[in-house]
Amino acid sequence: MMTKQHKLKGGARALLRAHFLANVGKIMDSHELRAVSGDISEWARRVRELRTEEGYRILTHNDRSDLKPGQYLLETAKPQPAFERAISKETRALVLDRNGFTCQMCGAVAGEPHPYDPTRKTRLHLGHIIDKSMGGTDDATNLRAICSVCNEGAANLTLPRPDLLKLLTQIRRATSADQLEALRWLITKFPKQTREFLP
């Protein structure tokens, strides 16, 4: 028996699919897509499902530099074959474990309240570092953990600047190589101040 939630999910996705297919090659914005979905709060998740589960090449500003944040474009009406979209459970587990079950964009931890939307618990997904439309692969080296907020419409917003505690937390969670890269950047940005700390 289908629940009301499943009907809403399927209905919104079907509405969005039909709208994208009726507007192939046309740039649409988030306000338009939210309205098409019936104003549901998780419209961006339905768009993502069209990309990841059904294989439609719906592009965003992460895929093409000529698209602005909050703009979407269905490149072609023909979805990618399923075998080109599958990421194995083993790869998924490897990437989530490697990333410490932490969003690599905002630092939110799986299961905890999201720092930028405390009403939601953090849910992690896999995101491509180099998008498949730009030649990226489903290999673990091209995947990272991303939370729902960063992966959905909220990713198109400018997030507030982190305070010192959040920033230090992110640096501590980073790999040694990334910490060294951050140090190099800080030394380049603050050469005069750096000399004060060196013997």
Phi, psi and chi 1 to 4 in degrees:
 res  aa     phi    psi   chi1   chi2   chi3   chi4
   1 MET       -  130.2 -173.7  168.9  148.8      -
   2 MET   -83.1  130.7 -169.2  174.3  -76.0      -
   3 THR   -79.7  165.8   65.1      -      -      -
   4 LYS   -61.6  -38.6 -176.1  177.9  178.8 -176.4
   5 GLN   -62.3  -43.5 -175.0  178.8    6.4      -
   6 HIS   -63.6  -38.3  -77.3  106.9      -      -
   7 LYS   -64.2  -43.4  -74.5 -179.4 -175.8  175.1
   8 LEU   -62.9  -43.9  -74.1  172.4      -      -
   9 LYS   -61.2  -51.5  174.4 -177.8  171.1 -178.9
  10 GLY   -63.7  -38.7      -      -      -      -
  11 GLY   -65.6  -44.8      -      -      -      -
  12 ALA   -65.7  -41.9      -      -      -      -
  13 ARG   -64.4  -41.8 -169.1 -162.0  -66.0 -172.1
  14 ALA   -63.1  -41.1      -      -      -      -
  15 LEU   -63.7  -44.3  -69.8  169.4      -      -
  16 LEU   -66.0  -42.2  -72.7  163.2      -      -
  17 ARG   -58.1  -48.0 -176.2 -169.7  -47.8  107.4
  18 ALA   -61.2  -40.2      -      -      -      -
  19 HIS   -66.8  -45.1 -170.6   70.0      -      -
  20 PHE   -60.5  -45.3  -86.5  113.5      -      -
  21 LEU   -66.0  -28.5  -70.4  172.0      -      -
  22 ALA   -79.7  -10.4      -      -      -      -
  23 ASN  -132.1   40.4  -67.7  -78.0      -      -
  24 VAL   -58.6  131.5  173.5      -      -      -
  25 GLY    84.0   -2.7      -      -      -      -
  26 LYS  -100.7  135.1  177.5 -171.1  169.1 -149.7
  27 ILE   -77.6  129.0  -64.3  173.0      -      -
  28 MET  -122.4  151.6  -67.1  168.6  -90.3      -
  29 ASP  -107.3  171.0   66.7   22.7      -      -
  30 SER   -62.8  -34.1   53.2      -      -      -
  31 HIS   -63.7  -42.2  -59.0  -65.4      -      -
  32 GLU   -62.8  -45.5  177.6 -179.4  -10.3      -
  33 LEU   -69.6  -36.4  -63.8  175.1      -      -
  34 ARG   -61.3  -44.1  177.2 -173.9  -77.5  -85.0
  35 ALA   -64.4  -42.2      -      -      -      -
  36 VAL   -61.1  -38.2  166.5      -      -      -
  37 SER   -71.9   -7.4   73.0      -      -      -
  38 GLY    91.9   22.0      -      -      -      -
  39 ASP    63.5   30.3 -109.4   -4.2      -      -
  40 ILE   -76.7  151.0   64.4  165.5      -      -
  41 SER   -71.3  -24.7   60.9      -      -      -
  42 GLU  -104.8   34.7  -64.0 -170.6  -11.2      -
  43 TRP   -59.6  -36.7   64.7  -89.3      -      -
  44 ALA   -67.0  -32.3      -      -      -      -
  45 ARG   -65.6  -39.5 -177.5  177.4  -64.1  169.5
  46 ARG   -63.0  -38.5  -57.0  -67.4   86.4   83.6
  47 VAL   -63.6  -43.2  171.8      -      -      -
  48 ARG   -61.8  -38.8 -170.0 -176.1   71.7 -112.1
  49 GLU   -64.0  -35.6  -70.8  167.4   -6.5      -
  50 LEU   -61.5  -35.4  -71.3  172.1      -      -
  51 ARG   -74.7  -53.1  -74.6 -177.6   74.0  166.5
  52 THR   -83.6  -36.9   58.5      -      -      -
  53 GLU   -92.6  -33.0  -65.1  177.1   18.7      -
  54 GLU  -105.8  -11.1  -62.0 -172.2   23.9      -
  55 GLY    82.1   15.0      -      -      -      -
  56 TYR   -75.2  135.2  -73.4  103.5      -      -
  57 ARG   -82.9   77.3  -68.7  178.8   55.1   97.3
  58 ILE   -93.7  112.3  -60.5  170.7      -      -
  59 LEU   -93.7  150.2  -52.8 -179.2      -      -
  60 THR  -129.6 -174.0   68.4      -      -      -
  61 HIS   -63.3  -18.6   71.0  -73.3      -      -
  62 ASN   -73.5  -20.3  -67.5  -38.2      -      -
  63 ASP   -99.5  -34.2  -51.7  -53.8      -      -
  64 ARG  -137.4  131.3  -79.0 -166.5   11.6 -168.3
  65 SER   -69.8  -19.9   60.2      -      -      -
  66 ASP   -81.4   -7.7   60.4  -34.0      -      -
  67 LEU   -92.1  138.5  -66.0  174.7      -      -
  68 LYS   -89.7  159.2  -64.4  175.9 -176.2  168.6
  69 PRO   -54.0  134.3  -27.5   35.9      -      -
  70 GLY    90.2    1.7      -      -      -      -
  71 GLN  -106.5  145.5  -69.0 -175.4  -32.8      -
  72 TYR  -133.3  149.2  -63.1   80.6      -      -
  73 LEU  -147.4  122.5  170.8   79.2      -      -
  74 LEU   -85.5  115.4  176.6   60.7      -      -
  75 GLU   -72.1  -41.6 -164.7  173.4   51.5      -
  76 THR  -147.3  151.1  174.2      -      -      -
  77 ALA   -75.7  -15.5      -      -      -      -
  78 LYS   -89.0  118.2 -175.1  178.0  178.9 -175.2
  79 PRO   -72.3  157.7   21.6  -25.9      -      -
  80 GLN   -71.2  148.1  -66.2  175.9  -39.1      -
  81 PRO   -62.3  149.4  -16.9   26.6      -      -
  82 ALA   -57.8  -36.3      -      -      -      -
  83 PHE   -67.1  -20.0   66.4   84.8      -      -
  84 GLU   -84.7   -8.6  -68.9 -178.2   11.3      -
  85 ARG  -111.0  -12.6  -61.5 -178.5  -87.6  119.9
  86 ALA   -73.5  134.4      -      -      -      -
  87 ILE  -118.4  124.1  -64.2  172.2      -      -
  88 SER   -67.0  157.2   71.2      -      -      -
  89 LYS   -61.7  -35.2  -70.8 -180.0 -177.2  175.7
  90 GLU   -64.5  -44.3  -67.3   79.4   10.9      -
  91 THR   -64.7  -43.6  -60.0      -      -      -
  92 ARG   -57.1  -47.5 -179.6  177.2  -63.8  -82.5
  93 ALA   -63.5  -41.7      -      -      -      -
  94 LEU   -60.8  -47.4  172.0   75.4      -      -
  95 VAL   -66.7  -45.2  171.9      -      -      -
  96 LEU   -62.0  -41.8  -68.8  173.5      -      -
  97 ASP   -66.5  -44.1 -173.9   55.4      -      -
  98 ARG   -59.9  -37.6 -178.8 -169.4   68.7 -155.3
  99 ASN   -88.4   10.2  -69.2  160.2      -      -
 100 GLY    63.0   29.1      -      -      -      -
 101 PHE    50.8   42.1  -65.4   88.1      -      -
 102 THR  -129.6  135.3  -57.5      -      -      -
 103 CYS   -62.1  127.9  175.9      -      -      -
 104 GLN   -82.1   -0.2  -60.8  -58.2  -70.1      -
 105 MET  -102.6  -44.7  -70.2 -178.0   73.1      -
 106 CYS  -117.1  -11.8   70.6      -      -      -
 107 GLY    88.0    3.9      -      -      -      -
 108 ALA   -65.0  144.1      -      -      -      -
 109 VAL  -104.0  137.5  178.2      -      -      -
 110 ALA   -53.2  132.3      -      -      -      -
 111 GLY    88.2  -19.0      -      -      -      -
 112 GLU   -87.3  158.5  -66.9 -178.1   -0.3      -
 113 PRO   -58.8  139.4  -22.8   32.1      -      -
 114 HIS   -71.3  133.7 -164.2  -81.4      -      -
 115 PRO   -62.5  -25.9   16.0  -25.2      -      -
 116 TYR  -102.7   -5.7  -57.5  111.9      -      -
 117 ASP  -152.5   78.0 -175.1   -1.2      -      -
 118 PRO   -61.6  -11.3  -18.9   29.0      -      -
 119 THR   -75.6  -13.1   62.6      -      -      -
 120 ARG  -115.2  140.7  -62.1  170.2   68.1  174.6
 121 LYS   -81.2  143.9  -73.7 -152.9  171.7 -177.6
 122 THR   -69.9  124.6  -58.4      -      -      -
 123 ARG  -116.1  131.0  -68.7 -177.3   55.6 -161.9
 124 LEU  -100.2  145.3  -66.4  179.1      -      -
 125 HIS  -130.4  172.8  -50.9  -82.9      -      -
 126 LEU   -99.9  135.9  -65.6 -171.4      -      -
 127 GLY  -125.1  150.2      -      -      -      -
 128 HIS   -82.7  136.8  -69.0   86.4      -      -
 129 ILE   -72.5  -51.0  -63.7  166.4      -      -
 130 ILE  -106.4  117.5  -60.4  171.2      -      -
 131 ASP   -60.6  151.2 -163.3   79.5      -      -
 132 LYS   -60.5  -31.8  -66.1 -174.9   82.2  165.9
 133 SER   -67.5  -17.7   65.6      -      -      -
 134 MET  -104.0   12.3  -53.7  -66.3  -76.2      -
 135 GLY    99.4    3.9      -      -      -      -
 136 GLY   -69.6  159.1      -      -      -      -
 137 THR  -115.1  174.5   67.4      -      -      -
 138 ASP   -90.5   12.7  -73.6  -21.9      -      -
 139 ASP   -67.7  147.3 -172.9   71.9      -      -
 140 ALA   -55.3  -31.9      -      -      -      -
 141 THR   -68.5  -17.5   58.1      -      -      -
 142 ASN  -105.8   12.6 -170.5   47.4      -      -
 143 LEU  -118.9  150.2  -64.2  169.3      -      -
 144 ARG  -146.3  157.4   61.2 -176.9  172.3  174.0
 145 ALA   -77.4  131.2      -      -      -      -
 146 ILE  -135.6  137.1  -62.0 -178.1      -      -
 147 CYS   -79.1  165.9   71.1      -      -      -
 148 SER   -58.6  -40.5  -59.7      -      -      -
 149 VAL   -62.8  -45.8  172.7      -      -      -
 150 CYS   -72.2  -29.7  -69.6      -      -      -
 151 ASN   -85.4  -15.2 -155.7   31.0      -      -
 152 GLU  -103.7 -156.8  -65.0  175.0    7.9      -
 153 GLY   -59.3  -30.7      -      -      -      -
 154 ALA   -65.3  -18.0      -      -      -      -
 155 ALA   -65.5  -18.6      -      -      -      -
 156 ASN   -86.2   -1.0  -61.2  -36.7      -      -
 157 LEU   -96.5  153.5  -55.7  174.5      -      -
 158 THR   -82.7  118.2  -58.2      -      -      -
 159 LEU   -75.8  152.1  -63.1  174.1      -      -
 160 PRO   -62.9  152.3    8.6  -12.6      -      -
 161 ARG   -65.4  132.8 -157.0  174.5  -79.1 -134.5
 162 PRO   -71.4  146.1   25.0  -31.4      -      -
 163 ASP   -77.7  175.9   60.8   24.6      -      -
 164 LEU   -58.2  -42.8  178.7   60.3      -      -
 165 LEU   -62.3  -45.3 -178.6   60.2      -      -
 166 LYS   -64.3  -40.1  -77.2 -175.2 -176.9  172.4
 167 LEU   -64.2  -46.0 -173.7   58.8      -      -
 168 LEU   -63.0  -37.6  -72.1  174.2      -      -
 169 THR   -60.7  -43.4  -59.4      -      -      -
 170 GLN   -64.6  -41.7  -68.0  -51.9  -52.8      -
 171 ILE   -65.4  -39.7  -69.3  171.4      -      -
 172 ARG   -65.9  -31.4  -71.3 -179.2 -173.8  123.2
 173 ARG   -78.6  -18.6  -72.6  179.5  175.4  164.3
 174 ALA   -71.2  162.7      -      -      -      -
 175 THR   -70.7  161.5   64.2      -      -      -
 176 SER   -58.5  -40.5  -64.7      -      -      -
 177 ALA   -62.2  -42.0      -      -      -      -
 178 ASP   -69.8  -36.0  -72.6  -16.5      -      -
 179 GLN   -62.7  -43.0  -70.7  173.2  -14.5      -
 180 LEU   -63.8  -38.1  -75.4  170.1      -      -
 181 GLU   -64.5  -39.2 -165.0   57.8   41.6      -
 182 ALA   -64.2  -40.3      -      -      -      -
 183 LEU   -62.8  -44.6  177.1   61.0      -      -
 184 ARG   -58.1  -42.8  -77.2 -171.4 -163.2   93.2
 185 TRP   -64.6  -42.8  178.9   81.2      -      -
 186 LEU   -63.8  -41.3  -73.2  169.1      -      -
 187 ILE   -62.6  -40.7  -70.2  169.5      -      -
 188 THR   -65.9  -40.0  -55.8      -      -      -
 189 LYS   -73.4  -36.2  179.7  163.8  178.7  156.4
 190 PHE  -123.1   62.5  -58.5  106.4      -      -
 191 PRO   -63.3  -41.3   20.1  -28.7      -      -
 192 LYS   -66.4  -45.5 -169.6 -164.3  -56.1 -173.5
 193 GLN   -66.5  -33.0  -68.1   87.7  -21.4      -
 194 THR   -61.1  -39.6  -57.4      -      -      -
 195 ARG   -60.9  -29.0  -76.0 -173.6 -135.1  116.1
 196 GLU   -66.6  -29.1  -65.6  172.9   17.0      -
 197 PHE   -90.4  -14.6  -64.9  105.7      -      -
 198 LEU   -90.0  146.6  -65.0  175.3      -      -
 199 PRO   -69.6      -   13.8  -16.0      -      -
